[in-house]
Amino acid sequence: MPHLDFTQPPFDVLSAAERQSIKKNTQVRYLAKDETLSTDDLQYFYVVLKGHVEQLLDGTFVTSYLGSNHTDHLNNNDWFDSRRLPKPMIEDGLQESDLQKDTDINELIMPYQFRAVEDTLLLQVNGTAIDKISAQNYLVRQLVSENLPERLKALQLRRSGQHLDAASYDDQQEVQQIMLQPVIDITLLPVHIVGADDNLYQAARTMTEAGLKHVLVRPTGYLQDKDSFDRTLGILTDNDICRAVSDQKNPATTPCQGYASFHLRTIDADDDIGDALLTMTRYRIHRLPVIDANGKVIGVLGQSDMLAHIGHHSQLISIQIEQATDLPSLATAVELIGRYIRAQYQNGIKMGNVSRMVQTLNAQVFTKLWQLIVPDEVMENTCVIVMGSEGRGEQIMRTDQDNALIIRDGFTHPELARFAETFNQHLANLGYPLCEGNIMMTNPMWRQPLKPFKAQISAWYKNTDPIHSIYLSAIFDGEYVCGDESLLIQIREHLKTAHRQSDLMFVRQFARAALQFGDINQWWQKLVPLLGGKPISYTIDLKKAGIFPLVHGIRTLALENDIFTDPSSKGRLKALVQARALTQERADTLLEALEFFMAQRLSVALSTDNKHAQEVDPRTLSALERDLLKECLAVVKSFKGQLSRQYQLEIG
Amino acid sequence: MRMNWLKKLSVAWQKNQLQRPELASMFAMPAPEQWVAIDCEMTGLNPKKHHLLSVAAIHINGDKIDTGNGLHLLCRPPVMPKSDTIVIHGLRTADVEHAMSYDEMLSLLLPFIGNRPLVGFFPQIDVGFLNPLVKRYMGTHLPNEVIDIRSLYSRRMMGRSQGLPSQAQHLNSILKHYNIPELGTHDAYNDAIMTAMAFLHVR
């Protein structure tokens, strides 16, 4: 006689008392082929023991739930809460104010129907019993939550491979989310400010009394009114005083102005530790002033305090790259990046943090390599950028290199072509495969002075060839690596201008690509068992089904809203929320879904040692992953729907 | 264990009926400290109306249960299970329609149980389902001694507490009494293991 298996999620996190209570409230239920659950049955939580149930809305297929006969895993049965109601279609990025909460809305919502595709055996648990337990057990609540980000968190927690139980959850959580904690969780150094006109002697005294190795400097002409931000502050360190002394300056008469550094990198109080680490790594700085919502500095984040807080080793890789003097030593550092990715993944660190850190480290590798290849004058008169997923900071496995070289107008060097060739070749040797579409600086089209580069971009906006959209997508995602950053800034400026001058139809054409791959929900419908045998194996291409439509859709919205500064999907979403083009909630969901696909893709790639692997067979996933995969595919589907309504792309 | 003359006689007569000489060893005197735990899943309790769906058998040698080398066989019944009983045994049409025939099942099961005494919880039911099939297959019923752990348990509990014989009707109460762990799904194999564990306690 089948009964509840407590090693099966979501029941594997219950206490003994909770198990008893669930047991009492569980029955076994059988549905013959084609039988549906009646309205009275929609008050239960179901686990599919054997068989196959499909969920329909108004007769249209939504998704499927599979029993153990469809998977090779133990304890991998799908579950569903039949009480969940379809969400009303709130997906067009409307602001909350536009949504009149209508009391009748719930009465208008038709519930889902559940139909057995084959003879099916179910466990049915009283909904109220599940509610009672999830009210007191956080882990269950996460697993059966209606809210996608909650369930994704549950998956991450499980990924970390540590033993789950409610008691140890707090410690777990701390390890998991360490990169997501706000920077203000770290003890900040106190703020001491001197004026730029104050002399070095006063600054040194302030430091000594405060026991600090730095002091903040307020620039001359600073007015204390509400429009001035502390972001204009400078910093003076013990190092600067040392320089002044070795310049034989008299500390008592020399103002701080000449030795302080201004235009500091700062960080916001609500940024997370991952962001701070990234900024420090990327710009190789040791101190970050922390600015609150009012633009006031509330403390200084010191690198050593932060490292002590996280005990993380991306910094060490960074140092390795920094110290590399030739290709072999650089290759060692690149090897470390690979190991770092694996470790981060196994620790259940959030994908977005891993990928952005990897982007930063890769950018350092590229910088170092470029330095090793070219003389200083080339470095100063050109700008190296990376594009595509590397530019967006969303490439984790080194799948290919997309890069370009922007040259200052009027600058020439006879060896440029050879440098570019060497750069691409060396990167390939380091394990960044050559780009098959030849979007690399060795291709003259991607190695041009500013003016022709801009002309080229304008020509692409005419969109006379489908490849032009691909080129534009690449350059939209361009991110600075090294050289003269202003060259990239001018390219971005031109992307905006050229877009304004382009045909109004351009954005529609551009958006269309997001819909080019079919609806993957077909997958669950195709899952029909062969006569007396196993179902045919179908896999889902994570890139086509998930990553690409999300990335390209977000890219299109960013283009339309003139968002060019931060090409990462996360940055674009943030800016789209600020531009009120999307609600915060919608943006969060899109980002969560994207990161889920990226994590799945990484997991496939790590398990096969084929870094191009992006196909996943849903039957090989855990029930929780499969549930989330479905949910995230549903997010993609609704996003495509939003795009096609917004850009009138009725798919013929 | 000594066989009395009547038993010897009936064994001899049964052996006479045996149509499959290769199974003659089933009639030999069992070795000491060897048993086989069995459990079946059926579509109901009446051998005239219902059908066998699966059989599990596991050797018990001394105080060891040979869980790794047991048999767990699914059979194709002449009539497919009805929905009211599927929720009890969990075997759907799809699970048994491509399963083995009863004869195939017996060709594996009988050599496996050999001359060992059968240990079960209310094994008369299981044997009641097996015997008609066995008779058709080899000409005689199962010659094995049958041990019901319910009666061993009742004998154990005699005078220790009240009202036990009726309670002993439930395998669960025996399992609980000896703190025997619930093994995952209730299929024939897991039930046979739990029966074997209970047997080691009550023998």
Boltz contact constraints between the chains, C-beta under 6 A:
constraints:
  - contact:
      token1: [A, 1]
      token2: [B, 88]
      max_distance: 6.0
  - contact:
      token1: [A, 1]
      token2: [B, 186]
      max_distance: 6.0
  - contact:
      token1: [A, 2]
      token2: [B, 90]
      max_distance: 6.0
  - contact:
      token1: [A, 2]
      token2: [B, 185]
      max_distance: 6.0
  - contact:
      token1: [A, 3]
      token2: [B, 186]
      max_distance: 6.0
  - contact:
      token1: [A, 5]
      token2: [B, 184]
      max_distance: 6.0
  - contact:
      token1: [A, 28]
      token2: [B, 87]
      max_distance: 6.0
  - contact:
      token1: [A, 30]
      token2: [B, 83]
      max_distance: 6.0
  - contact:
      token1: [A, 30]
      token2: [B, 86]
      max_distance: 6.0
  - contact:
      token1: [A, 30]
      token2: [B, 87]
      max_distance: 6.0
  - contact:
      token1: [A, 32]
      token2: [B, 83]
      max_distance: 6.0
  - contact:
      token1: [A, 119]
      token2: [B, 92]
      max_distance: 6.0
  - contact:
      token1: [A, 119]
      token2: [B, 93]
      max_distance: 6.0
  - contact:
      token1: [A, 119]
      token2: [B, 94]
      max_distance: 6.0
  - contact:
      token1: [A, 121]
      token2: [B, 90]
      max_distance: 6.0
  - contact:
      token1: [A, 532]
      token2: [B, 98]
      max_distance: 6.0
